[in-house]
Amino acid sequence: MKNSIFNILNILISKGLVTEDNVKAVQQKYQDDNNVTIEDALIRENIVSEKDVYSTVAERMRLAFIDLKELQIDESLYDIIPQNLVEDYGIAPIAEENGRLIVATSNPMDYRMISVISNNIKRRIKTVVATPTQIKEQQDIMYKAGEQEKMYDEAQEFIRQQMVASEDSKIEEDNAEDQPIIKLVNKMFEDAVAMKASDLHIEPQEEEMIIRFRIDGKLREYTRVSRQLAPSIISRIKFISGMNIAEKRIPQDGRLHYNVNRTKIDMRVSDLPGVFGEKIVIRITTALGMKLELSSIGFLDENRAKFETLLHSNRGIILLSGATGSGKSTTLYTGLSQLNNPETNIITVENPVEMVIKGITQVNINEKAGLTFASVLRSILRQDPDVIMVGEIRDKETAEIAASAAITGHLVLSTIHTYNAASSVVRLIDMGVEKFMVSSSLLGVIAQKLVRKVCPYCRVPHKATESELGILGMPLDSDVTIYDAKKGGCPKCNGIGNKGRTAVHEIMIVDNKIKHAIHEDKTTEQINDIAIASGMISMKENLKRLLLDGIITFETYFDTVAEVYQDD
């Protein structure tokens, strides 16, 4: 059990709201739960009310205690503080007084909140105390938590009124923005962007349709809607994605753009026929909340310097390796952005183009029309390029053309599906590329993996055990503090315990020792050992640094190491 945050236990006892026996009872019951304070336990056990606890907090802090249910709050206040700050800090703006904004909080000792909010809105703020439950209810009112359900009801009624005869019906565009189905789909897009989702899964089931968002690498249920609405929602998405809405027997691909808060969001859409209807997956390809700058990628300082050195090379191949969804494309685009200037001719060949960058010629392949990676690469070489980006090297022909381009004076950036840097070299040779071509053309390999960060607001510290220290390769008597994710999380991480993701890397520079290893048919493990001896920071070491810095949990460290080095 955590210690009391507000030190009000004696005040509650003196007021007769709780007894010492009550305190002893909850201490015994919750002694193994490090996520709950004594006050929280007393409230859970209905020994004392939330109102009594937080009014006592207000009394101790000499602040006003407010019952939000008794207030009529001006809606014009809702937009003063950004929604993410309101939710992250568990607050609600409730009034204005003498030029100051009055903010309700359940944690008046959070002085960082006061500073952040004040600096953000450029105004002084005054805090009052309210219960967490009432603050959450006020937030729901502010951001119209019930709007979604209302939209579904309106959409259902719309379907009934229109008496849709079949799933082949096309939604008319007259007064489109006023139609409930369109409002519903637009709201889904806006929520996905606000929640920084990478993918949207729209999945018809036998009795209903489930919509899930992938956030920080994990699928999380967004909502469920009536089976009756599924055909219209799917038809709307197919229509705006440029698909044939009458064709339901074969897979289709499409693309759409949507503006959220004056930001153009690019989405790639995939439609797949299933037993209970068409499943749609939408990939948000715009890097939400992220600038294409090297400082945003998550590089260690040493790795950032190595990547910059590679980018300033005049010729050779720079490979990005990692599994699907590991952030390779974002790193590639960031590298291209660093190279993008009026003096450099950059051409990319991709399947598909995920992010449009001004000033760069980008080509979408179309295998049905004979426009393959290999054929486009041959044409690109006649376009006087300085830098070429190939979306993926996945066959011998593409690899050999890329290697030839690199050897003849072009900088080539591409990706390959391997788990670590050393295995990328062996993969190229396994494709059939001659060893001398690999050693002559390859500048370096950046292996990358995305990992979840522990929520910095509710993470739980503990002293590393001997077992954990042994796995980390540290002396068993080391005094090291590491962090666990809090079970049930906190409001700032939406009850998950993790908040955001970061990338871990290993950058293998192909120096003379690596070149010799390639010619001598060294194994992946041997090449990896040579690279580490030459100064490569392994992904395992990168993960260890993040763990000791309190950025990730031991569980994340252990699982990621096991995944990356699964073949070792």
ZILIN-V941414 format. One record per backbone hydrogen bond with DSSP energy under -1.0 kcal/mol. CO is the residue of the C=O (numbers start at 1). NH is the residue of the N-H. Records with the same first field share a line. If there is no record, write none. Layout:
BEGIN
CO=NH ; NH
END
This chain:
BEGIN
8=12
9=13
10=14
11=15
12=17 ; 18
13=16
19=23
20=24
21=25
22=26
23=27
24=28
25=29
26=30
30=33
36=2
37=41
38=42
39=43
40=44
41=45
42=47 ; 48
43=46
49=53
50=54
51=55
52=56
53=57
54=58
55=59
56=60
57=61
58=63
64=129
67=70
68=71
74=77
75=78
77=80
82=86
83=87
84=88
85=89
86=91
92=104
95=102
97=100
100=97
101=126
102=94 ; 95
103=128
104=92
105=130
107=110
109=111
110=114
111=115
112=116
113=117
114=118
115=119
116=120
117=121
118=122 ; 123
124=101
126=103
128=105
129=66
131=135
132=136
133=137
134=138
135=139
136=140
137=141
138=142
139=143
140=145
141=144
144=147
146=150
147=151
148=152
149=153
150=154
151=155
152=156
153=157
154=158
155=159
156=160
157=161
158=162
159=163 ; 164
166=169
173=176
175=178
176=179
179=183
180=184
181=185
182=186
183=187
184=188
185=189
186=190
187=191
188=192
189=193
190=194
191=195
192=197
193=196
198=284
199=214
200=282
201=212
202=280
203=210
208=205
209=225
210=203
211=222 ; 223
212=201
213=220
214=198
215=218
218=215
220=213
223=211
225=209
226=229
229=233
230=234
231=235
232=236
233=237
234=238
235=239
236=240
237=241
238=243
239=242
241=255
252=271
254=269
256=267
258=265
260=263
263=260
265=258
266=285 ; 286
267=256
268=283
269=254
270=281
271=252
272=279
277=274
279=272
280=202
281=270
282=200
283=268
286=288
287=290
291=293
293=296
294=297
300=304
301=305
302=306
303=307
304=308
305=309
306=310
307=311
308=312
310=313
316=412
317=443 ; 444
318=414
319=446
320=416
321=448
323=326
327=331
328=332
329=333
330=334
331=335
332=336
333=337
334=338
335=339
336=340
341=344
345=386 ; 387
346=361
347=389
348=363
349=391
350=365
357=360
361=348
363=350
366=371
367=370
370=372
371=366
372=376
373=377
374=378
375=379
376=380
377=381
379=382
380=383
386=411
387=347
388=413
389=349
395=399
396=400
397=401
398=402
399=403
400=404
401=405
402=406
403=407
404=408
405=410
406=409
410=316
411=388
412=318
413=390
414=320
415=393
416=322 ; 418
421=424
422=426
423=427
424=428
425=429
426=430
427=431
428=433
429=432
434=438
435=439
436=440
437=441
438=442
441=317
443=510
444=319
445=508
446=321
447=506
449=504
451=502
453=499
455=459
460=484
462=482
465=469
466=470
467=471
468=472
469=474
475=478
478=480
480=464
482=462
484=460
486=489
490=493 ; 495
493=496
497=455
500=453
502=451
504=449
506=447
508=445
509=511
511=515
512=516
513=517
514=518
515=519
516=520
517=522
518=521
523=527
524=528
525=529
526=530
527=531
528=532
529=533
530=534
531=536
532=535
538=542
539=543
540=544
541=545
542=546
543=547
544=548
545=549
546=551
547=550
551=454
553=557
554=558
555=559
556=560
557=561
558=562
559=563
560=564
561=565
563=566
565=568
END
